[in-house]
């Protein structure tokens, strides 16, 4: 209701004094209970010629000839104007403030939940990267060792390298099957809904409820299935490859191997891909002492 009533800057015709407020007619169209008719009496002046015959006493003087004089007469004319009852607006404004406060509290609660979720995802990302790096190094082994062993420092450096790379470029290559998902098709449909509203009744001193029909647009299922790109995936038209955003959700061991492959030019590492799985590393040389 409040959004539909503009606040106007205006000037009174008689006094010329500036003011700010509502136009009664605009408020009446939205909230007629706050506007009423008020009758006033306005004095109107009339100008006209009057003939004074000779020998007539006019303003204390006896006329000797016929006179034509400009005479002003007044008339009281009733007029109906509209007036606004400010007290009627207080409950509406009060309720609007309460609704805004409720919306603020809800947004604050959602922000806190998102912050907690973000912190949990970041923690899970670090744990996932460390686990994937450990599994990867355990699988491929270190140069010069027939039965490779993995020390904690190597795993930590590998995990740090993966996390740093994901921070710079969080997009990891995936397959087409991983990039697309099947969802139910929906179409926009306009429907009319009956909503409850409230307004004060100053005669009974209670808040009354009433209903109002509003048009809303909803998504209606068609019963058909369609293919769409996953929200966290993208397609690169230049390379014809699909990528997944792994900045917060962490990376799987195969995705970690893909990230390590990106690090090769700057990390002095060598990754030999498996013939059956390009993302599965079969050897890693040399040790990851310079991975940071």
C-alpha positions as a Markdown table, in Angstrom:
| # | Residue | x | y | z |
|---|---|---|---|---|
| 1 | Unk | 0.0 | 0.0 | 0.0 |
| 2 | Unk | 2.7 | 2.5 | 1.0 |
| 3 | Unk | 4.5 | 2.1 | -2.4 |
| 4 | Unk | 1.4 | 3.1 | -4.2 |
| 5 | Unk | 1.0 | 6.5 | -2.5 |
| 6 | Unk | 3.7 | 9.1 | -3.6 |
| 7 | Unk | 4.9 | 11.8 | -1.3 |
| 8 | Unk | 4.6 | 15.2 | -3.0 |
| 9 | Unk | 6.2 | 18.6 | -2.5 |
| 10 | Unk | 3.6 | 21.3 | -3.1 |
| 11 | Unk | 2.8 | 25.0 | -2.4 |
| 12 | Unk | -0.5 | 26.4 | -0.9 |
| 13 | Unk | -2.3 | 28.6 | -3.3 |
| 14 | Unk | -3.6 | 31.2 | -0.7 |
| 15 | Unk | -0.5 | 31.5 | 1.5 |
| 16 | Unk | 2.3 | 30.4 | -0.9 |
| 17 | Unk | 3.8 | 28.4 | 1.9 |
| 18 | Unk | 5.7 | 25.2 | 0.7 |
| 19 | Unk | 4.9 | 21.8 | 2.2 |
| 20 | Unk | 5.4 | 18.1 | 1.8 |
| 21 | Unk | 2.8 | 15.4 | 2.2 |
| 22 | Unk | 0.1 | 13.4 | 0.4 |
| 23 | Unk | -2.5 | 14.5 | -2.1 |
| 24 | Unk | -5.8 | 13.5 | -0.7 |
| 25 | Unk | -7.2 | 12.2 | -4.0 |
| 26 | Unk | -4.2 | 10.0 | -4.5 |
| 27 | Unk | -4.4 | 8.6 | -1.0 |
| 28 | Unk | -8.2 | 8.1 | -1.3 |
| 29 | Unk | -7.7 | 5.8 | -4.4 |
| 30 | Unk | -5.5 | 3.5 | -2.3 |
| 31 | Unk | -6.8 | 3.9 | 1.3 |
| 32 | Unk | -10.2 | 5.7 | 1.3 |
| 33 | Unk | -10.7 | 5.2 | 5.0 |
| 34 | Unk | -8.1 | 7.9 | 5.7 |
| 35 | Unk | -9.8 | 10.5 | 3.5 |
| 36 | Unk | -13.0 | 12.4 | 4.2 |
| 37 | Unk | -15.0 | 15.3 | 2.7 |
| 38 | Unk | -15.1 | 18.6 | 4.6 |
| 39 | Unk | -17.3 | 21.5 | 3.8 |
| 40 | Unk | -16.0 | 25.1 | 4.0 |
| 41 | Unk | -17.5 | 28.5 | 3.0 |
| 42 | Unk | -15.5 | 30.6 | 0.7 |
| 43 | Unk | -16.1 | 34.4 | 0.2 |
| 44 | Unk | -16.3 | 35.3 | -3.5 |
| 45 | Unk | -16.1 | 38.9 | -4.7 |
| 46 | Unk | -18.1 | 40.1 | -7.7 |
| 47 | Unk | -17.3 | 43.3 | -9.6 |
| 48 | Unk | -20.0 | 45.1 | -11.6 |
| 49 | Unk | -21.4 | 48.6 | -12.7 |
| 50 | Unk | -24.2 | 50.1 | -10.7 |
| 51 | Unk | -26.4 | 53.0 | -11.8 |
| 52 | Unk | -27.1 | 55.7 | -9.2 |
| 53 | Unk | -30.1 | 57.9 | -10.3 |
| 54 | Unk | -29.9 | 61.7 | -9.7 |
| 55 | Unk | -31.2 | 62.9 | -6.4 |
| 56 | Unk | -30.1 | 59.7 | -4.6 |
| 57 | Unk | -28.1 | 59.8 | -1.4 |
| 58 | Unk | -24.9 | 57.8 | -2.2 |
| 59 | Unk | -22.1 | 57.4 | 0.4 |
| 60 | Unk | -23.5 | 60.5 | 2.3 |
| 61 | Unk | -23.7 | 62.7 | -0.8 |
| 62 | Unk | -26.8 | 63.7 | -2.7 |
| 63 | Unk | -26.3 | 63.1 | -6.4 |
| 64 | Unk | -27.4 | 65.7 | -8.9 |
| 65 | Unk | -26.8 | 63.6 | -12.0 |
| 66 | Unk | -27.1 | 59.9 | -12.9 |
| 67 | Unk | -23.8 | 58.1 | -12.0 |
| 68 | Unk | -22.3 | 54.7 | -13.2 |
| 69 | Unk | -20.0 | 53.3 | -10.4 |
| 70 | Unk | -17.9 | 50.2 | -10.2 |
| 71 | Unk | -19.2 | 48.3 | -7.1 |
| 72 | Unk | -17.8 | 45.2 | -5.4 |
| 73 | Unk | -20.2 | 42.8 | -3.8 |
| 74 | Unk | -19.4 | 39.6 | -1.9 |
| 75 | Unk | -21.0 | 36.2 | -1.7 |
| 76 | Unk | -20.5 | 33.2 | 0.7 |
| 77 | Unk | -20.2 | 30.0 | -1.4 |
| 78 | Unk | -20.2 | 26.5 | 0.2 |
| 79 | Unk | -17.3 | 24.3 | -1.1 |
| 80 | Unk | -16.4 | 20.6 | -0.4 |
| 81 | Unk | -12.7 | 19.8 | 0.1 |
| 82 | Unk | -11.0 | 16.5 | 1.0 |
| 83 | Unk | -9.0 | 16.2 | 4.2 |
| 84 | Unk | -6.6 | 13.5 | 5.5 |
| 85 | Unk | -6.8 | 11.9 | 9.0 |
| 86 | Unk | -3.1 | 11.5 | 9.9 |
| 87 | Unk | -4.0 | 9.1 | 12.8 |
| 88 | Unk | -5.4 | 6.6 | 10.3 |
| 89 | Unk | -2.0 | 6.3 | 8.7 |
| 90 | Unk | -0.1 | 5.5 | 11.9 |
| 91 | Unk | -1.1 | 1.7 | 12.1 |
| 92 | Unk | -0.3 | 1.3 | 8.4 |
| 93 | Unk | 3.1 | 2.9 | 8.7 |
| 94 | Unk | 3.7 | 0.9 | 11.9 |
| 95 | Unk | 2.9 | -2.4 | 10.2 |
| 96 | Unk | 5.1 | -1.5 | 7.3 |
| 97 | Unk | 8.1 | -0.9 | 9.7 |
| 98 | Unk | 7.3 | -4.3 | 11.4 |
| 99 | Unk | 7.3 | -6.1 | 8.0 |
| 100 | Unk | 10.6 | -4.5 | 7.0 |
| 101 | Unk | 12.1 | -5.4 | 10.3 |
| 102 | Unk | 10.9 | -9.0 | 9.8 |
| 103 | Unk | 12.5 | -9.1 | 6.3 |
| 104 | Unk | 15.7 | -7.7 | 7.8 |
| 105 | Unk | 15.8 | -10.3 | 10.5 |
| 106 | Unk | 15.1 | -13.0 | 7.9 |
| 107 | Unk | 18.0 | -11.7 | 5.7 |
| 108 | Unk | 20.3 | -11.5 | 8.6 |
| 109 | Unk | 19.5 | -15.1 | 9.5 |
| 110 | Unk | 20.1 | -16.3 | 5.9 |
| 111 | Unk | 23.4 | -14.4 | 5.7 |
| 112 | Unk | 24.5 | -16.0 | 8.9 |
| 113 | Unk | 23.5 | -19.5 | 7.5 |
| 114 | Unk | 25.4 | -18.7 | 4.3 |
| 115 | Unk | 28.5 | -17.6 | 6.2 |
| 116 | Unk | 28.4 | -20.8 | 8.3 |
| 117 | Unk | 27.9 | -22.9 | 5.1 |
| 118 | Unk | 30.8 | -21.1 | 3.4 |
| 119 | Unk | 33.1 | -21.7 | 6.3 |
| 120 | Unk | 32.1 | -25.4 | 6.3 |
| 121 | Unk | 32.7 | -25.7 | 2.6 |
| 122 | Unk | 36.1 | -24.1 | 2.8 |
| 123 | Unk | 37.0 | -26.5 | 5.6 |
| 124 | Unk | 35.7 | -29.4 | 3.5 |
| 125 | Unk | 37.6 | -28.2 | 0.5 |
| 126 | Unk | 40.9 | -28.2 | 2.5 |
| 127 | Unk | 40.2 | -31.7 | 3.8 |
| 128 | Unk | 39.1 | -33.0 | 0.4 |
| 129 | Unk | 42.2 | -31.5 | -1.3 |
| 130 | Unk | 44.5 | -33.0 | 1.3 |
| 131 | Unk | 42.8 | -36.4 | 1.1 |
| 132 | Unk | 42.9 | -36.4 | -2.7 |
| 133 | Unk | 46.6 | -35.3 | -2.8 |
| 134 | Unk | 47.5 | -38.0 | -0.3 |
| 135 | Unk | 45.7 | -40.7 | -2.4 |
| 136 | Unk | 47.3 | -39.4 | -5.5 |
| 137 | Unk | 50.8 | -39.4 | -4.2 |
| 138 | Unk | 50.2 | -42.8 | -2.5 |
| 139 | Unk | 49.1 | -44.1 | -5.9 |
| 140 | Unk | 51.9 | -42.7 | -8.1 |
| 141 | Unk | 54.8 | -42.9 | -5.6 |
| 142 | Unk | 58.1 | -40.9 | -5.5 |
| 143 | Unk | 61.1 | -41.1 | -7.8 |
| 144 | Unk | 64.0 | -43.3 | -6.7 |
| 145 | Unk | 61.9 | -45.5 | -4.3 |
| 146 | Unk | 60.9 | -49.0 | -5.3 |
| 147 | Unk | 58.3 | -49.1 | -2.5 |
| 148 | Unk | 57.4 | -45.4 | -2.2 |
| 149 | Unk | 56.4 | -43.9 | 1.1 |
| 150 | Unk | 54.4 | -40.7 | 1.6 |
| 151 | Unk | 55.5 | -38.2 | 4.2 |
| 152 | Unk | 53.0 | -35.7 | 5.7 |
| 153 | Unk | 55.0 | -32.7 | 4.4 |
| 154 | Unk | 54.7 | -33.9 | 0.8 |
| 155 | Unk | 50.9 | -34.4 | 1.2 |
| 156 | Unk | 50.6 | -30.9 | 2.7 |
| 157 | Unk | 52.6 | -29.3 | -0.1 |
| 158 | Unk | 50.6 | -31.1 | -2.7 |
| 159 | Unk | 47.3 | -30.0 | -1.1 |
| 160 | Unk | 48.5 | -26.4 | -0.8 |
| 161 | Unk | 49.5 | -26.4 | -4.4 |
| 162 | Unk | 46.1 | -27.7 | -5.4 |
| 163 | Unk | 44.3 | -25.2 | -3.2 |
| 164 | Unk | 46.4 | -22.3 | -4.5 |
| 165 | Unk | 45.7 | -23.3 | -8.2 |
| 166 | Unk | 42.0 | -23.7 | -7.5 |
| 167 | Unk | 42.0 | -20.2 | -6.0 |
| 168 | Unk | 43.6 | -18.8 | -9.2 |
| 169 | Unk | 41.6 | -20.9 | -11.6 |
| 170 | Unk | 38.8 | -23.0 | -9.9 |
| 171 | Unk | 37.6 | -24.5 | -13.2 |
| 172 | Unk | 38.5 | -28.2 | -13.6 |
| 173 | Unk | 37.9 | -30.2 | -16.8 |
| 174 | Unk | 35.2 | -32.8 | -16.7 |
| 175 | Unk | 33.4 | -35.1 | -19.2 |
| 176 | Unk | 30.3 | -34.2 | -21.1 |
| 177 | Unk | 28.2 | -36.7 | -19.1 |
| 178 | Unk | 29.3 | -35.0 | -15.9 |
| 179 | Unk | 28.4 | -31.6 | -17.3 |
| 180 | Unk | 24.8 | -32.2 | -18.3 |
| 181 | Unk | 21.8 | -33.2 | -16.1 |
| 182 | Unk | 18.2 | -34.2 | -16.8 |
| 183 | Unk | 15.6 | -31.9 | -15.3 |
| 184 | Unk | 11.9 | -31.5 | -15.5 |
| 185 | Unk | 10.8 | -28.8 | -17.9 |
| 186 | Unk | 8.7 | -25.9 | -16.6 |
| 187 | Unk | 6.9 | -23.0 | -18.3 |
| 188 | Unk | 5.8 | -19.6 | -16.8 |
| 189 | Unk | 2.1 | -19.5 | -16.0 |
| 190 | Unk | 0.1 | -16.5 | -14.8 |
| 191 | Unk | -2.3 | -17.3 | -12.0 |
| 192 | Unk | -4.6 | -15.3 | -9.8 |
| 193 | Unk | -4.2 | -15.7 | -6.0 |
| 194 | Unk | -6.3 | -14.4 | -3.2 |
| 195 | Unk | -4.1 | -12.8 | -0.5 |
| 196 | Unk | -5.1 | -11.5 | 3.0 |
| 197 | Unk | -4.7 | -7.8 | 3.9 |
| 198 | Unk | -5.4 | -5.9 | 7.0 |
| 199 | Unk | -6.6 | -2.4 | 7.9 |
| 200 | Unk | -7.6 | -0.6 | 11.1 |
| 201 | Unk | -11.2 | 0.2 | 12.0 |
| 202 | Unk | -11.3 | 3.3 | 14.2 |
| 203 | Unk | -15.0 | 2.8 | 15.0 |
| 204 | Unk | -14.6 | -0.6 | 16.6 |
| 205 | Unk | -10.8 | -0.1 | 17.4 |
| 206 | Unk | -9.9 | -3.4 | 15.9 |
| 207 | Unk | -7.8 | -4.5 | 12.9 |
| 208 | Unk | -10.0 | -6.0 | 10.2 |
| 209 | Unk | -8.9 | -8.4 | 7.5 |
| 210 | Unk | -9.9 | -8.4 | 3.9 |
| 211 | Unk | -8.9 | -10.3 | 0.8 |
| 212 | Unk | -7.4 | -9.1 | -2.5 |
| 213 | Unk | -6.8 | -10.9 | -5.7 |
| 214 | Unk | -3.3 | -10.5 | -7.2 |
| 215 | Unk | -1.7 | -11.9 | -10.4 |
| 216 | Unk | 1.5 | -13.9 | -9.9 |
| 217 | Unk | 3.7 | -15.9 | -12.3 |
| 218 | Unk | 4.6 | -19.4 | -11.3 |
| 219 | Unk | 6.6 | -22.2 | -13.0 |
| 220 | Unk | 4.4 | -25.1 | -14.0 |
| 221 | Unk | 5.9 | -28.5 | -14.9 |
| 222 | Unk | 5.1 | -29.8 | -18.4 |
| 223 | Unk | 5.8 | -33.5 | -17.6 |
| 224 | Unk | 8.7 | -33.6 | -20.0 |
| 225 | Unk | 12.4 | -34.1 | -19.3 |
| 226 | Unk | 15.0 | -31.8 | -20.8 |
| 227 | Unk | 18.8 | -31.7 | -20.7 |
| 228 | Unk | 20.5 | -28.7 | -19.3 |
| 229 | Unk | 24.0 | -27.7 | -18.2 |
| 230 | Unk | 24.6 | -28.1 | -14.5 |
| 231 | Unk | 24.8 | -24.8 | -12.6 |
| 232 | Unk | 28.4 | -25.4 | -11.6 |
| 233 | Unk | 29.6 | -26.4 | -15.1 |
| 234 | Unk | 30.4 | -24.5 | -18.3 |
| 235 | Unk | 31.2 | -25.3 | -21.9 |
| 236 | Unk | 34.2 | -23.7 | -23.7 |
| 237 | Unk | 33.4 | -23.2 | -27.4 |
| 238 | Unk | 37.0 | -22.5 | -28.3 |
| 239 | Unk | 38.3 | -25.8 | -27.0 |
| 240 | Unk | 35.1 | -27.9 | -27.0 |
| 241 | Unk | 35.7 | -29.0 | -23.4 |
| 242 | Unk | 33.5 | -28.9 | -20.3 |
| 243 | Unk | 34.7 | -27.5 | -17.0 |
| 244 | Unk | 33.4 | -27.7 | -13.4 |
| 245 | Unk | 33.8 | -25.0 | -10.7 |
| 246 | Unk | 35.7 | -26.7 | -7.8 |
| 247 | Unk | 36.6 | -23.6 | -5.8 |
| 248 | Unk | 34.4 | -24.4 | -2.8 |
| 249 | Unk | 33.2 | -27.9 | -3.1 |
| 250 | Unk | 36.7 | -29.5 | -3.3 |
| 251 | Unk | 38.1 | -31.8 | -6.0 |
| 252 | Unk | 38.1 | -35.5 | -6.5 |
| 253 | Unk | 41.4 | -37.4 | -6.9 |
| 254 | Unk | 41.1 | -37.5 | -10.7 |
| 255 | Unk | 40.3 | -33.7 | -10.7 |
| 256 | Unk | 43.3 | -33.1 | -8.4 |
| 257 | Unk | 45.4 | -34.9 | -11.0 |
| 258 | Unk | 44.0 | -32.6 | -13.6 |
| 259 | Unk | 44.9 | -29.6 | -11.4 |
| 260 | Unk | 48.4 | -31.0 | -10.9 |
| 261 | Unk | 48.7 | -31.3 | -14.7 |
| 262 | Unk | 48.1 | -27.6 | -15.0 |
| 263 | Unk | 50.9 | -27.0 | -12.5 |
| 264 | Unk | 53.6 | -28.9 | -14.5 |
| 265 | Unk | 55.0 | -25.9 | -16.4 |
| 266 | Unk | 55.8 | -24.1 | -13.2 |
| 267 | Unk | 56.2 | -26.9 | -10.7 |
| 268 | Unk | 58.9 | -29.1 | -12.4 |
| 269 | Unk | 56.6 | -32.1 | -12.3 |
| 270 | Unk | 56.0 | -34.8 | -14.9 |
| 271 | Unk | 52.6 | -36.6 | -15.2 |
| 272 | Unk | 52.2 | -39.6 | -17.5 |
| 273 | Unk | 48.5 | -40.2 | -18.2 |
| 274 | Unk | 47.0 | -43.6 | -18.3 |
| 275 | Unk | 45.8 | -44.9 | -21.7 |
| 276 | Unk | 42.4 | -45.8 | -20.2 |
| 277 | Unk | 41.9 | -42.7 | -18.1 |
| 278 | Unk | 43.6 | -39.5 | -19.2 |
| 279 | Unk | 43.0 | -38.0 | -15.7 |
| 280 | Unk | 44.5 | -41.0 | -13.8 |
| 281 | Unk | 48.2 | -40.4 | -13.1 |
| 282 | Unk | 50.5 | -43.4 | -13.5 |
| 283 | Unk | 53.8 | -41.7 | -12.5 |
| 284 | Unk | 54.8 | -38.5 | -10.8 |
| 285 | Unk | 58.4 | -37.3 | -11.0 |
| 286 | Unk | 60.3 | -35.9 | -9.1 |
| 287 | Unk | 59.4 | -35.4 | -5.4 |
| 288 | Unk | 57.1 | -32.5 | -4.6 |
| 289 | Unk | 59.7 | -30.6 | -2.6 |
| 290 | Unk | 59.3 | -27.5 | -4.8 |
| 291 | Unk | 55.5 | -27.6 | -5.1 |
| 292 | Unk | 54.9 | -24.4 | -3.2 |
